[in-house]
Amino acid sequence: NEIGYKEQGKNQTKYGEWYGMQDEWCNIFICWCANQAGIGEDIIPKMAYVPSTANWFDAKKQYKNSRANGGNYTPQAGDIALFDYNHNTTSDHIGIVERVEGNTLYTIEGNKDNMVKRCTYSLDSRDIRAYCVPAYIEAEEIKESEEEEMKRYENGSTTEPVYADTNCTNKIGSLNPWEKCDCFGIFENRAMVRYKVDNQNNYKIGFCKWLSGVK
């Protein structure tokens, strides 16, 4: 949805406004996208300087050299591509991997020709320095985690409901088959809910985890 967005002046963007700094914004765009997708800073750090992001992923062993730099990793959608246009071993640009088809890498990049732009490269291009591979939580891991949380609720060790639907409508998750909770809205990827705490129609207000696509 962001493709085609243009800066409003020299490095003046809504992404910089969100970040709190109007400057070179290719890395800021990555952080903004991660935030919009509900991805925590423990998975994609909130940084503006490309080499700092590269070092962060390298320290976590989530850094893969490109083919031009001796690597054999094939990037996946959601990876982060690092570019070294000066060919001096220091990354100076960054973009989101959209997909790979054959030997062609498709990316979505902020601050590319002063806009958000879809770009293509050969996987053998010397301009590609490396790839960062964020440790995204897989759907099955989320499901297992939420099932464990529900078990703790049923055993009385927690009173927080754990499910919310993608539209955040009323009755967003069963505490028991006959009990529902009411949702008041999504706040920072958590749903504010009213939920039953006993069989005497006593309620509490609290927050529950909101997972896109999970009901």
Contacts in CASP RR format, 6 or more apart in sequence:
PFRMAT RR
TARGET T0000
AUTHOR 0000-0000-0000
METHOD contacts of the structure
MODEL  1
NEIGYKEQGKNQTKYGEWYGMQDEWCNIFICWCANQAGIGEDIIPKMAYV
PSTANWFDAKKQYKNSRANGGNYTPQAGDIALFDYNHNTTSDHIGIVERV
EGNTLYTIEGNKDNMVKRCTYSLDSRDIRAYCVPAYIEAEEIKESEEEEM
KRYENGSTTEPVYADTNCTNKIGSLNPWEKCDCFGIFENRAMVRYKVDNQ
NNYKIGFCKWLSGVK
2 29 0 8 1.000
2 33 0 8 1.000
2 108 0 8 1.000
2 116 0 8 1.000
3 108 0 8 1.000
3 116 0 8 1.000
3 117 0 8 1.000
3 118 0 8 1.000
4 115 0 8 1.000
4 116 0 8 1.000
4 117 0 8 1.000
5 13 0 8 1.000
5 14 0 8 1.000
5 115 0 8 1.000
5 116 0 8 1.000
6 114 0 8 1.000
6 115 0 8 1.000
6 116 0 8 1.000
7 13 0 8 1.000
7 25 0 8 1.000
7 111 0 8 1.000
7 114 0 8 1.000
7 115 0 8 1.000
11 22 0 8 1.000
11 23 0 8 1.000
11 24 0 8 1.000
11 25 0 8 1.000
11 111 0 8 1.000
12 22 0 8 1.000
13 22 0 8 1.000
13 25 0 8 1.000
13 28 0 8 1.000
13 29 0 8 1.000
15 25 0 8 1.000
15 28 0 8 1.000
15 29 0 8 1.000
15 31 0 8 1.000
15 32 0 8 1.000
15 110 0 8 1.000
16 22 0 8 1.000
16 23 0 8 1.000
16 25 0 8 1.000
16 28 0 8 1.000
16 32 0 8 1.000
18 28 0 8 1.000
18 32 0 8 1.000
18 35 0 8 1.000
19 25 0 8 1.000
19 28 0 8 1.000
19 31 0 8 1.000
19 32 0 8 1.000
19 46 0 8 1.000
19 48 0 8 1.000
21 28 0 8 1.000
21 48 0 8 1.000
23 48 0 8 1.000
24 48 0 8 1.000
24 111 0 8 1.000
25 48 0 8 1.000
25 110 0 8 1.000
25 111 0 8 1.000
26 50 0 8 1.000
26 93 0 8 1.000
26 94 0 8 1.000
26 95 0 8 1.000
26 109 0 8 1.000
26 110 0 8 1.000
26 111 0 8 1.000
26 112 0 8 1.000
27 47 0 8 1.000
27 48 0 8 1.000
27 49 0 8 1.000
27 50 0 8 1.000
27 53 0 8 1.000
27 94 0 8 1.000
28 48 0 8 1.000
29 95 0 8 1.000
29 109 0 8 1.000
29 110 0 8 1.000
29 111 0 8 1.000
29 116 0 8 1.000
30 44 0 8 1.000
30 53 0 8 1.000
30 80 0 8 1.000
30 94 0 8 1.000
30 95 0 8 1.000
30 96 0 8 1.000
31 44 0 8 1.000
31 45 0 8 1.000
31 46 0 8 1.000
31 47 0 8 1.000
31 48 0 8 1.000
33 96 0 8 1.000
34 40 0 8 1.000
34 41 0 8 1.000
34 43 0 8 1.000
34 44 0 8 1.000
35 46 0 8 1.000
38 189 0 8 1.000
39 134 0 8 1.000
39 136 0 8 1.000
43 134 0 8 1.000
43 135 0 8 1.000
43 136 0 8 1.000
43 137 0 8 1.000
44 80 0 8 1.000
44 134 0 8 1.000
45 52 0 8 1.000
45 53 0 8 1.000
45 56 0 8 1.000
47 53 0 8 1.000
47 56 0 8 1.000
50 82 0 8 1.000
50 91 0 8 1.000
50 92 0 8 1.000
50 93 0 8 1.000
50 94 0 8 1.000
51 90 0 8 1.000
51 91 0 8 1.000
53 80 0 8 1.000
53 82 0 8 1.000
53 91 0 8 1.000
53 94 0 8 1.000
53 132 0 8 1.000
54 63 0 8 1.000
54 82 0 8 1.000
54 91 0 8 1.000
54 129 0 8 1.000
54 130 0 8 1.000
54 132 0 8 1.000
57 63 0 8 1.000
57 80 0 8 1.000
57 132 0 8 1.000
57 133 0 8 1.000
57 134 0 8 1.000
60 135 0 8 1.000
62 132 0 8 1.000
62 133 0 8 1.000
62 134 0 8 1.000
62 135 0 8 1.000
63 130 0 8 1.000
63 131 0 8 1.000
63 132 0 8 1.000
63 133 0 8 1.000
64 71 0 8 1.000
64 73 0 8 1.000
64 75 0 8 1.000
64 130 0 8 1.000
64 131 0 8 1.000
64 132 0 8 1.000
64 133 0 8 1.000
65 71 0 8 1.000
65 73 0 8 1.000
65 129 0 8 1.000
65 130 0 8 1.000
66 73 0 8 1.000
66 123 0 8 1.000
66 125 0 8 1.000
66 128 0 8 1.000
66 129 0 8 1.000
66 130 0 8 1.000
66 131 0 8 1.000
67 123 0 8 1.000
67 124 0 8 1.000
67 128 0 8 1.000
68 124 0 8 1.000
68 125 0 8 1.000
68 126 0 8 1.000
68 128 0 8 1.000
69 129 0 8 1.000
69 130 0 8 1.000
73 131 0 8 1.000
73 133 0 8 1.000
74 100 0 8 1.000
74 123 0 8 1.000
75 81 0 8 1.000
75 97 0 8 1.000
75 100 0 8 1.000
75 105 0 8 1.000
75 123 0 8 1.000
75 131 0 8 1.000
76 97 0 8 1.000
76 100 0 8 1.000
76 133 0 8 1.000
77 97 0 8 1.000
77 98 0 8 1.000
77 99 0 8 1.000
78 96 0 8 1.000
78 97 0 8 1.000
78 98 0 8 1.000
78 134 0 8 1.000
78 136 0 8 1.000
79 96 0 8 1.000
79 97 0 8 1.000
79 131 0 8 1.000
79 132 0 8 1.000
79 133 0 8 1.000
79 134 0 8 1.000
80 94 0 8 1.000
80 95 0 8 1.000
80 96 0 8 1.000
80 97 0 8 1.000
80 131 0 8 1.000
80 132 0 8 1.000
80 133 0 8 1.000
80 134 0 8 1.000
81 94 0 8 1.000
81 95 0 8 1.000
81 96 0 8 1.000
81 97 0 8 1.000
81 105 0 8 1.000
81 107 0 8 1.000
81 128 0 8 1.000
81 131 0 8 1.000
82 91 0 8 1.000
82 93 0 8 1.000
82 94 0 8 1.000
82 128 0 8 1.000
82 129 0 8 1.000
82 130 0 8 1.000
82 131 0 8 1.000
82 132 0 8 1.000
83 91 0 8 1.000
83 92 0 8 1.000
83 93 0 8 1.000
83 94 0 8 1.000
83 95 0 8 1.000
83 127 0 8 1.000
83 128 0 8 1.000
83 129 0 8 1.000
84 90 0 8 1.000
84 91 0 8 1.000
84 92 0 8 1.000
84 126 0 8 1.000
84 127 0 8 1.000
84 128 0 8 1.000
84 129 0 8 1.000
85 92 0 8 1.000
85 93 0 8 1.000
85 127 0 8 1.000
86 92 0 8 1.000
87 126 0 8 1.000
87 127 0 8 1.000
89 129 0 8 1.000
91 129 0 8 1.000
91 130 0 8 1.000
93 109 0 8 1.000
93 111 0 8 1.000
93 112 0 8 1.000
94 109 0 8 1.000
95 107 0 8 1.000
95 108 0 8 1.000
95 109 0 8 1.000
95 110 0 8 1.000
96 107 0 8 1.000
96 108 0 8 1.000
96 109 0 8 1.000
97 105 0 8 1.000
97 106 0 8 1.000
97 107 0 8 1.000
97 131 0 8 1.000
98 106 0 8 1.000
98 107 0 8 1.000
98 108 0 8 1.000
98 118 0 8 1.000
99 106 0 8 1.000
100 106 0 8 1.000
100 123 0 8 1.000
102 123 0 8 1.000
103 122 0 8 1.000
103 123 0 8 1.000
103 124 0 8 1.000
104 120 0 8 1.000
104 121 0 8 1.000
104 122 0 8 1.000
104 123 0 8 1.000
105 120 0 8 1.000
105 121 0 8 1.000
105 122 0 8 1.000
105 123 0 8 1.000
105 125 0 8 1.000
105 128 0 8 1.000
106 118 0 8 1.000
106 119 0 8 1.000
106 120 0 8 1.000
107 118 0 8 1.000
107 119 0 8 1.000
107 120 0 8 1.000
107 121 0 8 1.000
108 116 0 8 1.000
108 117 0 8 1.000
108 118 0 8 1.000
108 119 0 8 1.000
109 116 0 8 1.000
109 117 0 8 1.000
109 118 0 8 1.000
109 119 0 8 1.000
110 116 0 8 1.000
110 117 0 8 1.000
112 119 0 8 1.000
121 127 0 8 1.000
121 128 0 8 1.000
142 211 0 8 1.000
142 214 0 8 1.000
143 214 0 8 1.000
146 162 0 8 1.000
146 163 0 8 1.000
146 209 0 8 1.000
146 211 0 8 1.000
146 214 0 8 1.000
149 158 0 8 1.000
149 160 0 8 1.000
149 162 0 8 1.000
149 209 0 8 1.000
150 162 0 8 1.000
150 163 0 8 1.000
152 158 0 8 1.000
153 159 0 8 1.000
153 160 0 8 1.000
153 161 0 8 1.000
153 162 0 8 1.000
153 175 0 8 1.000
159 195 0 8 1.000
159 197 0 8 1.000
159 204 0 8 1.000
160 206 0 8 1.000
160 207 0 8 1.000
160 208 0 8 1.000
161 173 0 8 1.000
161 175 0 8 1.000
161 181 0 8 1.000
161 193 0 8 1.000
161 195 0 8 1.000
161 208 0 8 1.000
162 208 0 8 1.000
162 209 0 8 1.000
163 172 0 8 1.000
163 173 0 8 1.000
163 174 0 8 1.000
163 208 0 8 1.000
163 209 0 8 1.000
163 211 0 8 1.000
163 214 0 8 1.000
163 215 0 8 1.000
164 172 0 8 1.000
164 173 0 8 1.000
164 183 0 8 1.000
164 186 0 8 1.000
164 191 0 8 1.000
164 193 0 8 1.000
164 208 0 8 1.000
164 209 0 8 1.000
164 210 0 8 1.000
164 211 0 8 1.000
164 214 0 8 1.000
164 215 0 8 1.000
165 172 0 8 1.000
165 173 0 8 1.000
165 213 0 8 1.000
165 214 0 8 1.000
165 215 0 8 1.000
166 212 0 8 1.000
166 213 0 8 1.000
166 215 0 8 1.000
168 183 0 8 1.000
168 185 0 8 1.000
168 186 0 8 1.000
168 191 0 8 1.000
168 210 0 8 1.000
169 183 0 8 1.000
170 180 0 8 1.000
170 182 0 8 1.000
170 183 0 8 1.000
171 180 0 8 1.000
171 181 0 8 1.000
171 182 0 8 1.000
172 180 0 8 1.000
172 181 0 8 1.000
172 182 0 8 1.000
172 183 0 8 1.000
172 191 0 8 1.000
172 193 0 8 1.000
172 215 0 8 1.000
173 180 0 8 1.000
173 181 0 8 1.000
173 215 0 8 1.000
174 180 0 8 1.000
175 181 0 8 1.000
175 195 0 8 1.000
175 196 0 8 1.000
179 195 0 8 1.000
179 196 0 8 1.000
181 193 0 8 1.000
181 194 0 8 1.000
181 195 0 8 1.000
181 196 0 8 1.000
181 208 0 8 1.000
182 193 0 8 1.000
182 194 0 8 1.000
182 195 0 8 1.000
183 191 0 8 1.000
183 192 0 8 1.000
183 193 0 8 1.000
184 191 0 8 1.000
184 192 0 8 1.000
184 193 0 8 1.000
184 194 0 8 1.000
185 191 0 8 1.000
185 192 0 8 1.000
186 192 0 8 1.000
186 210 0 8 1.000
187 207 0 8 1.000
189 210 0 8 1.000
190 207 0 8 1.000
190 208 0 8 1.000
190 209 0 8 1.000
190 210 0 8 1.000
191 207 0 8 1.000
191 208 0 8 1.000
191 209 0 8 1.000
191 210 0 8 1.000
192 205 0 8 1.000
192 206 0 8 1.000
192 207 0 8 1.000
193 205 0 8 1.000
193 206 0 8 1.000
193 207 0 8 1.000
193 208 0 8 1.000
194 203 0 8 1.000
194 204 0 8 1.000
194 205 0 8 1.000
194 206 0 8 1.000
195 203 0 8 1.000
195 204 0 8 1.000
195 206 0 8 1.000
195 208 0 8 1.000
196 202 0 8 1.000
196 203 0 8 1.000
197 203 0 8 1.000
197 204 0 8 1.000
END
